[in-house]
């Protein structure tokens, strides 16, 4: 019997389009003999739509026309079962319902990857792939993640967080704490959106304005002058996890940009192994798999094992689940490394980092679904309710009562 999977993607996020590409890739790679796949596209105003046509990347070239021809979607809970409801249009049309076993959020960025969507899935009793609500929120907030990892003894750079109301004091506070250059970034975005490097006070003001355009909070930290970026993926849960091969993305700017990641920003660098698997999705868009990179990264065996060990340890410390990409900063002169961020739902699900160690994309997807169902079974052993007669004997005043 097939496992019924609802794949959720899109959402009110600046990484909306990247999510579409990642989801279409994944749906194309999922074994149709194992899974009954139900695509659910979430628009930028959080409306949900579902149809088989959503599996084709080509339909997203004209989204208004797509939505006119696509039924609205909702979820319905009946006891312990959760159904995806397709609202068919037409005077005599009736909604259709599909029983769902597991949700697979393939979403990136604020409002979807940060625990908001995960909380919704918890509310409708639907097991889901990826980290729980708290771990998702921590992973999305770069400052909170930094504080937690620092508390756990992991190597991270110092950083300062500012609210929009503190915009006028950013320059003085940063110059008191750090030497130039510095990196400025929104505290809760990915895909390099809103990130800038400042080498003086004027550039700092420009970078701060840009970052505040995308978030109420920003993070400023010292820049590594002789920078190399090394990434490693981890799959598993708190009970056990393993690391992928390491990669070194090729940058065309002072920092890895959105164009580098999704528009093939550099020429002549090696493409990732397994990129043909990404291009096999209808429409041929390959998302993060199109980024120019060196796999394996050109680092020593000792550096490789240190990074892979740190990635797994951080993954388990933050109580992550599913597949994560942990991004590291390395000083090219000294070899010192710091954890830069964790991507709880990485672009293209980081499948290109697993192919070199013998894990195909379909195998990775199988593992992720299995992990979500394992967590759901474990949750059945936890007590969430208990019998009480408090309402039968309640006599509350106007302000109520809480003990």
Residue pairs with C-beta under 8 A, 6 or more apart in sequence:
2 33
2 34
2 35
2 36
3 34
3 35
3 36
3 101
3 102
3 369
4 35
4 36
4 38
4 98
4 99
4 100
4 101
4 102
5 30
5 35
5 36
5 37
5 38
5 100
5 101
5 102
5 103
5 104
5 369
6 38
6 39
6 40
6 84
6 100
6 102
6 103
6 104
6 126
7 23
7 26
7 27
7 37
7 38
7 39
7 40
7 103
7 104
7 106
8 23
8 40
8 42
8 103
8 104
8 105
8 106
8 107
8 117
9 19
9 20
9 22
9 23
9 39
9 40
9 41
9 42
9 105
9 106
9 107
10 16
10 19
10 20
10 23
10 41
10 42
10 43
10 44
10 107
10 112
11 19
11 42
11 44
11 46
11 107
11 109
11 111
11 112
11 117
12 42
12 44
12 45
12 46
12 110
12 111
12 112
13 19
13 44
13 107
13 108
13 109
13 110
13 111
13 112
13 113
14 109
14 110
14 189
14 191
14 193
14 214
15 108
15 109
15 189
15 190
15 191
15 193
16 44
16 109
17 60
18 108
18 191
18 262
18 287
18 288
18 347
19 106
19 107
19 108
19 109
19 112
20 41
20 57
20 60
21 57
21 262
21 285
21 286
21 287
21 347
21 348
22 106
22 108
22 287
22 288
22 347
22 348
22 349
23 39
23 106
24 55
24 56
24 57
24 281
24 282
24 283
24 285
25 278
25 281
25 285
25 286
25 287
25 289
25 348
25 349
25 351
25 361
26 104
26 106
26 349
26 361
26 365
27 37
27 39
27 55
27 281
28 55
28 280
28 281
28 282
29 277
29 280
29 281
29 351
29 361
29 362
29 365
30 37
30 362
30 365
31 362
31 365
31 366
34 366
35 369
36 98
37 55
38 50
38 84
38 98
38 100
39 50
39 51
39 52
39 54
39 55
40 48
40 49
40 50
40 54
40 73
40 84
41 48
41 49
41 50
41 54
41 70
42 48
42 107
42 112
43 49
43 63
43 67
46 111
47 67
47 72
48 72
48 73
48 74
49 66
49 67
49 70
49 71
49 72
49 73
50 70
50 71
50 73
50 84
50 86
51 69
51 70
51 71
51 86
53 59
53 66
53 69
53 70
54 70
55 282
56 282
56 283
57 281
57 282
57 283
57 284
57 285
58 282
58 283
59 66
60 66
71 86
71 87
71 88
71 89
72 86
72 87
73 84
73 85
73 86
73 87
74 84
74 85
74 87
75 82
75 83
75 84
75 85
75 100
75 124
75 126
76 82
76 83
76 85
76 97
77 83
77 124
77 125
80 125
81 99
82 99
82 100
82 124
82 125
82 126
83 97
83 98
83 99
83 100
84 97
84 98
84 100
85 95
85 96
85 97
86 95
86 96
86 97
86 98
87 95
88 94
88 95
88 96
100 126
101 127
101 373
102 126
102 127
102 128
102 129
102 369
102 372
102 373
102 376
103 121
103 126
103 127
103 128
103 129
104 128
104 129
104 368
104 369
104 372
105 112
105 113
105 117
105 118
105 121
105 128
105 129
105 130
105 345
106 345
106 349
107 113
107 117
107 345
108 190
108 191
108 345
108 347
109 140
109 189
109 190
109 191
109 193
110 140
110 188
110 189
110 215
111 117
113 136
113 139
113 140
113 190
113 344
113 345
114 136
114 137
114 140
114 141
114 188
115 133
115 134
115 136
115 137
115 140
118 128
118 130
118 131
118 132
118 133
118 136
119 133
121 127
121 128
122 132
122 133
127 372
127 373
127 375
127 376
128 372
129 322
129 368
129 369
129 371
129 372
130 136
130 321
130 322
130 323
130 344
130 345
130 368
130 372
131 139
131 319
131 320
131 321
131 322
131 324
131 344
132 319
132 321
132 375
134 319
135 318
135 319
135 320
135 321
135 344
136 344
137 144
138 144
138 145
138 148
138 318
139 145
139 318
139 320
139 324
139 342
139 343
139 344
140 188
140 190
140 344
141 187
141 188
142 159
142 185
142 187
142 188
142 219
142 341
143 159
143 161
143 187
143 217
143 219
145 318
145 341
145 342
146 156
146 157
146 159
146 219
148 317
148 318
149 156
149 314
149 317
149 318
149 339
150 156
152 314
152 317
154 310
154 313
154 314
154 317
154 339
155 310
155 336
155 337
155 338
155 339
156 338
156 339
157 221
157 222
157 224
157 329
157 338
157 340
158 177
158 178
158 221
158 222
159 219
159 220
159 221
160 173
160 174
160 177
160 219
160 220
160 221
161 187
161 217
161 218
161 219
162 169
162 170
162 173
162 208
162 217
162 218
162 220
163 216
163 217
164 212
164 216
164 217
166 173
167 208
167 212
170 204
170 208
170 218
170 220
171 201
171 204
171 205
171 208
174 182
174 204
174 220
175 201
178 220
178 221
178 222
179 222
180 198
180 199
180 200
180 204
181 197
181 198
181 199
181 222
181 223
181 225
182 197
182 198
182 204
182 220
182 221
182 222
182 223
183 195
183 196
183 197
183 198
183 220
183 221
183 222
183 223
183 255
184 195
184 196
184 197
184 198
184 204
184 207
184 208
184 210
184 211
184 218
184 219
184 220
185 194
185 195
185 196
185 211
185 218
185 219
186 193
186 194
186 195
186 211
186 212
186 214
186 215
186 217
186 218
186 219
187 215
187 217
187 218
187 219
188 215
188 217
189 214
189 215
190 341
190 343
191 258
191 261
191 262
191 347
192 255
192 256
192 257
192 258
192 260
192 261
193 214
193 258
194 210
194 211
194 213
194 214
194 215
195 211
195 255
196 203
196 206
196 207
196 210
196 211
196 255
197 203
197 207
197 223
197 254
197 255
198 204
198 206
198 207
208 218
208 220
211 218
212 218
224 329
224 330
224 331
224 338
226 331
226 332
226 333
227 329
227 330
227 331
227 332
228 248
228 329
228 330
228 331
228 332
229 248
229 249
229 251
229 256
229 327
229 328
229 329
229 330
229 340
230 246
230 247
230 248
230 297
230 299
230 303
230 307
230 327
230 328
230 330
230 337
231 246
231 247
231 248
231 249
231 325
231 326
231 327
231 328
231 353
232 243
232 244
232 245
232 246
232 247
232 307
232 308
232 311
232 325
232 326
232 328
232 353
233 243
233 244
233 311
233 323
233 324
233 325
233 326
233 346
233 350
233 353
233 354
234 241
234 242
234 243
234 244
234 311
234 312
234 315
234 320
234 323
234 324
234 325
234 326
235 241
235 242
235 244
235 322
235 323
235 324
235 354
235 364
235 367
235 368
235 371
236 242
236 312
236 315
236 316
236 321
236 371
237 320
237 321
237 322
237 371
237 374
237 375
238 316
238 319
238 321
241 312
241 315
241 316
242 312
243 308
243 309
243 311
243 312
244 308
244 350
244 353
244 354
244 356
244 357
244 359
245 295
245 296
245 353
245 354
245 356
245 357
246 295
246 296
246 297
246 299
246 304
246 307
246 308
246 353
247 272
247 293
247 294
247 295
247 296
247 297
247 352
247 353
248 293
248 294
248 297
248 298
248 299
249 256
249 260
249 261
249 291
249 292
249 293
250 260
250 266
250 269
250 291
250 292
250 293
250 294
251 257
251 260
251 266
252 259
252 260
252 265
252 266
253 260
253 265
257 265
259 265
260 266
260 291
260 292
261 288
261 291
261 347
262 287
262 288
262 290
262 291
262 347
263 290
264 290
264 291
264 292
265 292
266 292
267 292
268 292
269 292
269 293
269 294
270 292
270 293
270 294
270 295
271 290
271 292
271 293
272 289
272 291
272 293
272 295
272 352
272 355
273 295
273 352
273 355
273 356
274 289
274 351
274 352
274 355
274 356
274 361
275 286
275 289
275 290
275 352
277 289
277 351
277 355
277 360
277 361
278 285
278 286
278 287
278 289
278 290
278 348
278 351
278 352
279 285
279 286
279 289
286 348
287 347
287 348
288 346
288 347
288 348
288 350
288 352
289 348
289 351
289 352
293 352
295 352
295 353
295 356
296 304
296 356
297 304
299 307
299 330
300 335
303 330
303 335
303 337
306 337
307 328
307 337
310 326
310 328
310 337
310 339
311 326
311 328
314 326
314 339
314 342
315 324
315 326
315 342
318 342
320 342
320 344
321 371
321 372
321 375
322 344
322 345
322 368
322 371
322 372
323 345
323 346
323 349
323 350
323 364
323 367
323 368
324 342
324 343
324 344
324 346
324 350
325 342
325 343
325 346
325 350
325 353
326 339
326 341
326 342
326 343
327 339
327 340
327 341
327 342
327 343
328 337
328 338
328 339
328 340
329 337
329 338
329 340
330 336
330 337
331 337
343 350
349 361
349 364
349 365
349 368
351 361
351 364
354 360
354 361
354 363
354 364
355 361
359 367
394 401
